[in-house]
């Protein structure tokens, strides 16, 4: 029997991209915007059709800014927060999230989340515990840390668009940064990520961070080299100044790989047709899903 081929969707990353990439004029019969719904279905249909996974999961942010990450680094995603620790999301997108959940449920595509964790952690756990090849579909570079050529885990990165998506492997990371997926989280910790409110170590940019991880293997190796006097005085001073930040940020950047998701591989098997065809047909009509509905149904049928 062929091993399961798992496709994992960083769902919010994809529906945000759909919302901002497709016209707001795409509306349901009642005037409700549906561009994020239609775009997400088309994205899924494209990746299912091109790569033919046997299993898939729409990974969900049950907590988009977990308290334990904020405790470690208070600036984590702080710039995206409204009063009450609510994420800044356009109303016209926020109203589509329940519709997305309803459509995925009618299709029978598994939605997997865990309280207190982000979709990245769900993806990290499912990818790390999979027995066969895994493709992670995302616009988030942080998930490059999961790339592992030996275990056939790669990222299908939509940073440059879904049509122009990139297949990110260890070979790609090695050519770009001089490191592999195994070193990416510590590299990202040193470099920082302004989009997540992670400043990085002051004075350590992307090239320096990559070189340090390439030379010394991981953050522990970099700090040991600094302690042993193998780095320049200026770089040693920068690392010393950022030591408190590094202690927390390292755990914030690393995705969890062992959370209890309460699902088995069988729960993630892609259906060959909508699980609730009448409900899906009704939603497709009410939401004016048009060709997007046809394309996802056609894509699922490829596994029949």
C-alpha positions in Angstrom: 0.0 0.0 0.0 1.3 3.5 -0.9 2.0 5.7 2.1 -0.5 8.5 2.7 0.4 11.8 1.0 -0.7 14.6 3.3 -1.4 18.2 2.2 -1.7 20.7 5.0 -3.3 24.1 4.5 -2.3 27.2 6.5 -5.9 28.2 6.2 -5.9 31.7 7.5 -2.8 32.5 5.4 -4.7 31.3 2.3 -8.1 33.0 2.9 -6.4 36.3 3.8 -4.6 36.1 0.5 -7.8 35.2 -1.3 -9.6 38.2 0.3 -7.0 40.7 -0.7 -6.4 39.2 -4.1 -9.9 38.8 -5.4 -12.4 41.6 -6.0 -14.8 42.5 -3.3 -17.5 42.6 -5.9 -17.8 38.8 -5.6 -21.0 38.5 -3.5 -23.6 36.0 -2.3 -27.2 36.4 -3.3 -27.8 38.5 -0.2 -24.9 40.8 -0.8 -22.5 39.1 1.6 -18.9 39.2 0.3 -17.6 35.8 -0.7 -14.2 36.5 -2.3 -12.3 34.7 0.5 -14.5 31.7 0.3 -14.3 31.4 -3.5 -10.5 32.1 -3.5 -9.8 29.5 -0.8 -11.7 26.8 -2.7 -9.9 27.6 -5.9 -6.5 27.5 -4.1 -7.3 24.1 -2.6 -8.6 22.8 -5.9 -5.4 23.9 -7.6 -3.1 22.2 -5.1 -5.2 19.0 -5.0 -5.3 18.8 -8.8 -1.6 19.5 -9.2 -0.2 17.3 -6.4 -2.9 14.7 -5.9 -2.7 14.2 -2.1 -4.6 11.3 -0.5 -5.1 13.2 2.8 -5.5 16.8 3.7 -6.3 19.1 6.6 -7.4 22.8 6.8 -5.3 23.8 9.8 -6.9 26.4 12.0 -5.9 29.1 14.4 -7.9 28.3 17.5 -5.7 30.9 19.2 -4.1 33.3 16.8 -1.9 34.8 19.5 -1.4 32.2 22.3 -1.0 33.6 25.8 2.1 31.5 26.4 3.9 33.0 23.4 2.9 36.5 24.5 4.3 35.8 27.9 7.6 34.8 26.4 7.7 37.8 24.0 5.1 40.5 24.8 5.6 42.2 21.4 4.5 39.1 19.6 1.8 40.2 17.1 1.0 43.1 19.4 0.7 45.5 16.4 -2.2 43.5 15.1 -4.3 43.7 18.3 -7.5 45.6 19.0 -8.9 46.1 22.5 -9.5 42.8 24.2 -6.7 41.0 22.3 -8.8 40.7 19.2 -7.0 40.5 15.9 -7.5 43.4 13.4 -9.4 41.7 10.6 -11.6 43.6 8.0 -15.3 43.1 8.8 -15.9 41.9 5.2 -13.4 39.1 5.8 -14.4 38.3 9.4 -18.0 37.6 8.2 -16.7 35.0 5.7 -15.0 32.8 8.2 -18.2 31.0 9.3 -19.0 30.5 5.7 -15.6 29.0 5.0 -16.1 26.6 7.9 -19.6 25.6 6.6 -18.3 25.0 3.1 -15.4 22.8 4.3 -17.7 20.8 6.5 -20.1 20.2 3.7 -17.2 19.1 1.5 -15.8 16.8 4.2 -12.4 18.4 4.3 -11.1 18.1 7.8 -10.6 21.3 9.8 -8.1 20.7 12.6 -7.2 23.1 15.4 -6.2 23.0 19.1 -7.1 25.4 21.8 -4.2 27.5 22.9 -2.3 26.9 19.6 -1.9 28.4 16.2 -2.4 26.7 12.9 1.4 26.6 12.6 1.5 24.3 15.6 -1.2 22.0 14.1 0.8 21.9 10.9 4.0 21.2 12.8 2.4 18.3 14.7 0.7 16.7 11.7 3.9 17.1 9.5 6.2 15.7 12.2 4.1 12.7 13.0 3.2 11.8 9.4 4.6 8.5 8.0 4.6 9.6 4.4 5.3 12.7 2.3 3.8 16.0 3.4 3.2 19.3 1.5 2.6 22.4 3.6 0.7 25.1 1.7 1.4 28.5 3.2 2.5 32.1 2.8 4.4 32.0 6.1 8.2 31.7 5.9 8.4 30.5 9.5 7.1 27.1 8.3 10.3 26.6 6.4 11.5 25.1 9.7 9.5 22.0 8.9 11.2 21.3 5.6 13.0 18.0 5.7 14.2 16.3 2.4 14.9 13.0 4.2 11.3 12.8 5.4 9.8 14.3 2.2 8.4 17.3 3.9 8.4 20.4 1.8 6.6 23.8 1.8 4.6 25.0 -1.2 5.1 28.7 -0.6 2.6 31.1 -2.0 4.6 34.2 -1.0 4.9 35.1 -4.7 1.3 34.0 -5.4 -0.5 30.7 -5.8 0.1 30.5 -9.5 3.8 31.2 -9.0 4.1 29.1 -5.9 7.6 27.7 -5.0 8.4 24.2 -3.9 10.7 24.8 -0.9 13.0 21.9 0.0 16.3 21.7 2.0 18.1 22.1 -1.3 16.3 25.4 -1.9 17.0 26.7 1.6 20.7 25.6 1.4 21.0 27.6 -1.9 19.2 30.6 -0.5 20.5 30.8 3.0 23.2 28.2 3.4 21.1 26.3 5.9 18.4 23.6 5.9 15.0 23.4 7.4 16.5 22.1 10.7 18.3 25.4 11.2 15.6 27.8 10.0 13.9 28.5 13.3 17.1 29.6 15.1 18.0 31.6 12.0 14.6 33.3 12.1 15.0 33.9 15.8 18.2 35.8 15.3 16.9 37.7 12.2 13.5 38.5 13.7 10.3 39.1 11.8 8.6 42.5 12.0 5.3 41.1 10.7 5.1 39.0 13.9 6.4 41.7 16.2 9.7 39.8 16.7 12.6 42.4 16.5 15.5 39.9 16.3 18.9 40.7 17.7 19.7 44.3 17.0 22.5 44.6 14.4 22.1 41.0 13.2 20.5 40.9 9.8 19.5 38.1 7.5 23.0 37.4 6.1 24.7 37.4 9.4 22.1 35.2 11.0 22.3 32.7 8.2 26.1 32.7 8.4 26.1 32.1 12.1 23.7 29.1 11.9 25.6 27.7 8.9 28.9 28.0 10.8 27.7 26.9 14.3 24.7 24.7 13.6 22.1 26.2 15.9 21.5 29.0 18.4 23.3 27.0 21.2 26.3 26.7 19.0 26.3 30.4 18.2 26.1 31.4 21.8 28.9 28.9 22.7 31.1 30.4 20.0 30.4 33.9 21.4 31.3 32.7 25.0 34.5 31.1 23.7 35.6 34.3 22.0 35.3 32.9 18.4 33.1 35.8 17.2 34.0 39.4 16.8 33.7 41.6 19.9 31.0 43.7 18.2 28.9 40.6 17.3 29.5 39.1 20.8 28.2 42.3 22.3 25.1 42.3 20.2 24.3 38.7 21.1 24.9 39.5 24.8 22.5 42.5 24.6 19.8 40.3 23.1 20.2 37.3 25.4 16.9 37.8 27.3 15.0 38.2 24.0 16.6 35.1 22.5 15.6 33.0 25.5 11.9 33.6 24.9 11.9 34.2 21.1 13.4 30.8 20.3 10.4 29.1 21.8 8.0 31.5 20.2 9.4 31.0 16.7 9.6 27.2 17.0 6.3 25.5 16.1 5.0 22.8 18.4 5.3 19.3 17.1 3.6 17.1 19.7 0.2 18.6 20.6 -2.8 16.4 21.1 -5.0 17.0 18.1 -7.5 14.2 18.7 -7.4 13.1 15.1 -6.1 10.1 13.2 -4.8 9.8 9.7 -8.1 8.3 8.7 -9.9 11.4 9.8 -7.8 13.4 7.2 -8.5 11.3 4.1 -9.7 13.5 1.3 -13.2 12.7 0.2 -13.8 11.8 -3.4 -17.0 13.9 -3.4 -18.8 16.3 -1.0 -19.6 14.6 2.2 -23.0 16.3 2.3 -23.8 17.0 -1.3 -27.2 18.6 -0.8 -25.8 21.0 1.8 -22.8 21.8 -0.4 -25.1 22.4 -3.5 -27.3 24.7 -1.4 -24.3 26.7 -0.2 -22.8 26.9 -3.7 -26.1 28.4 -4.9 -26.6 30.8 -1.9 -23.0 32.0 -2.0 -22.7 32.2 -5.7 -19.6 30.0 -5.6 -19.9 29.3 -9.3 -16.9 27.8 -11.0 -15.0 27.5 -7.6 -17.6 25.0 -6.4 -17.2 23.0 -9.7 -13.4 23.0 -9.5 -13.2 21.7 -6.0 -15.6 18.9 -6.7 -13.7 18.0 -9.8 -10.4 18.0 -7.9 -11.8 15.8 -5.1 -13.1 13.3 -7.8 -9.5 12.7 -8.9 -9.0 10.4 -5.9 -12.0 8.3 -6.8 
